[in-house]
């Protein structure tokens, strides 16, 4: 669920927050490594996500992004049946396959790299000795400059900052 905040483009009569990406469901895989009883590192991975990009409600193309995220988590009750945790970390997003075109303006591109913070809250529920169900919510800070493809001139800035809700199955070994 992206935030979809963007700068206005006065020269084109485009208001603020007119650039948006669609919501998306996608699989992810998380690897957690416990450094200590209560402290874990978690690497969050998925495949490149393709989103429809719209300008004032009209689709102008698609773009893919790959957003691996690394968090440090504090697990409050690591050996309990119910295991709540909080996490914070960093996200790197790589944009690719950007295919955006605005009639009368031309092709647009996105800055290829984005670095931002990531926050996380969740819990595991043990279902058997080494297996559990996981529920979490993440806020990931992702942004990019929007540029004219012809000359690289910046025309806007987008903040996607999605809220990611996850439900998963875990195996501890």
Secondary structure, 3 states (H helix, E strand, C coil): CCCCEECCEHHHCECCCCEEECCCCCCCEEEEEECCCCEEEEEEECCCEEEEEEECCEEEEEEEEECCEEEEEEECCCCCCEEEEEEEEEEEEEEEEEEEEECCCEEEEECCEEEEEEEEEEEEEEEECCEEEEEEEEEECCEEEEEECCCCCEEEEEECCCEEEEEEEEECC
